[in-house]
Amino acid sequence: MQRLLTLCVLCFIAVASFASNATSLDDYLPDDVTYNPDIPTPQQVLGYEVGEWHVRPEQLVRYMEILAEKSDRFSLEVTGYTHERRPLLLLTVTAPENHSNIEQLRDQHLALADPKRKGNPDTAPLVLYMGYSIHGDEPSGSNSALLYAYYLAAAEGEKIERVLKDTIILLDPAYNPDGLARFAQWANQHKSINLVSDTQHREHVQPTPRGRVNHYWFDLNRDWLLLQHPESRARIANFQKWKPNVLTDFHEMGTDSTFFFQPGIPSRKNPNTPDENVRLTQTLAEGHAAALDEQGRLYFTEEAFDDFYVGKGSTYPDVQGAIGILFEQASSRGHAQDSINGLLEFPFTIQNQFTTSLTSMYGAHANKKWFLDYQQRFYDDSMAAAKKADFNGYVVGDETDPARLHEMLNILRQHGVQSYVLTDDLKLNGVTYQADHAAYIPLEQPQYLLIRAMFMNQKSFKDNTFYDVSAWTLPHAFNLNWATYDGRRVKIADQAWQPTTTPNHDLAADAYAYAFEWHHYFAPKTLNRLLQAGIHVRQANQAFTASTSAGDYNFTAGTVVVTKAYQQQDWAEVQQQLAAITAETGVTVHAISSGLTRRGIDLGSRNLAPVKPIQVMMLVGNDANMYEGGEAWYYLDRHVGVPLSMVDTDRFGGVDLSRYTHILMVDGRYSNLSKRDAERLQQWVRDGGVVIGQQNGARWLSQHDILAAEFVNSDEFSKKFPTAGLTFADQDHFYGQRRVAGAIFELELDATHPLTFGYPRATLPVFKDSLNAMVVPEQPFVTVATYRANDPLLAGFAASQNREVLAGKAAIIAHRHGRGRVIAFTDDINFRAFFWGTAKLLSNAIFLADQVTPSLSDEENAAEAAAEAAESAH
Ligand SMILES: [Zn+2]
């Protein structure tokens, strides 16, 4: 049987190689070592040579499992699962004798990163984190991991054995298995025997969602710091468990390019990255260059690619005593593609990634002492810098919502940063940080530089050209109060903060009604669960004070009330379900004893209207922004529990819109929507639908007379930038100045507007990556939020000219249109899923849309006022 199988594999190869001229294993492998014949080659397991087909994650896992079985240098763990339940593998590769005392070796290594311990750089092992293809449609990385794993298992002789003796290699063959699977399927399903290199061929042009992103269409190479996805959480746990000296991040770039490795542009590194980091990177670069020179291959360094945002794989290690290295290979994106350099074939791209995997390993090993010594000095220096900083720590807090605070503390914890809950109130800059509702993050801890990077709110930079975000200040993202603290007498818990589960509390059995406030991040999820369970729920559009089982309580506008009245189910059953749902969401429920309140509206008031169940649809497709669509999907699915219908724009004309209560249009061109589609959407709104537009989705609504607001004309911005006297060489700088690549702005909210219910303050940090803004309409009551009138920038880079135009412009507008509502956001309110502060605006737009009463049409307003008067007449 075995022989038959081998024969069959051989004949298959013969046919395939006839067409695609596959590179053989011998072509890939260096011949300065010998190879153990007992180690199965990738071809023996996959049935094809590396590069002939795109490896699927399941095959990659199988090959790694076989190597772990056959090689005493390998051990394998599953450290987590992707959203699609694919295992996340970590292989620990080292000399066989090291495996028996691996924990001791890890401890010796970790001592270097702990300023309180005296680690020994002469004896501690070097740790390398070799990771591949965080973008699934940049697959040369993960495909080269097959070769690298084979090499690690099979290579024999002094050269490799010395490395394995001194080094622990953590091999993470696929950073993004779900994306890799999506692209492998796409590339393989379109492969012909006669490879099609035409760039317009379907194989080379992916539809939405592309293989780049994970299950929810997120770029995982932006999530290293934010940790909103299981892939990132598992990876960072491995990183913090081992604190490697080098981390590799293998990518692909445009087909017409060559090959890139760091160091990149010196001025684009994060200011917290030490200069010595660049010198170590340069040392490794010499090794990559030498190997590629020998093979006669082109490459470049010190150009392109930001190394500023610490939430990227090649930057995250740089502020933690390690070296992150970005590799970018020109992409064949498929099996072969024409390029300006000629035909680019998949095996060629794999070869470069494999070659530089080896040079990274050998280069780091040759400089082992330097890397280890650097790591130790990095942490000692960090601690010394922390002691010298002009304050002692950060205080963060919010007394209205534990969820946002806890999620931020949980992110810090996963990065090895300790926070301590305040045990006493602390007043700073006029804000009282309440005991139990605020935390203190002392600077004097080993992760000092990472802490500074996470709280960074810099506004001026040496180099103002940003291709990615220039700000990600975590307490702004979570809309928390925060301040630096330079005293010594802060009263904090003895133990660092740890996540806990909410205790299941019993609800008072004889209540007249139950209520929970809208402040909590998971209040919308709680409301939605109740609606899904068929429970009658009402929501207040005014504040009131009611008698509860714990005394009088002041409920703010937006409070959700579950009354005994109007329930279809037994009251005891409603109580049980409410208890179960709130135990899961962590929302605090109050038991109200009477419908007659102490102050404000009574529970039978018209201002406490029933909430209707929702059916939300989002338009998606190649003409809508993939990331923003993914973010909205993720938020509604994971944080609100909404089963979101997604409809491609080119099918819009044929779908039954009457099924939906809300339609969401994130950023996009929406070029597939016809004039007839726009008219249909408008009629649906007039009939009572709620349409929510974000960024250019909102602009589309404005252009099609559905949103009655105007976007600020782009000339307003461009005329602020004089062009006289510019030279050709000024281009990059000129456009860099004009762009807002990603900064944090401050919104001023109309705190009485229903769409801001549950917000603790009248200001709100928002992420901004465009010049979108709306002219404030003359009509009152429709502008929900504006950019702060007095310089709206909170953190990051935005040219003063752009800030001047944006100041005071409208960012959120909401109005009636017939019986329906139109709600427009000029920004991405769910940015990368970590802007929990603004994310809830989407829930407000969904659940509180009915409370948006003003129309931009005087006739509609007059009719509404007349109806209101009739209702109140007696
Ligand atoms: Zn990439």
Residues whose N, C-alpha, C, O or C-beta is under 5 A from the ligand:
A	BS01	ZN	H135 E138 H251 E252
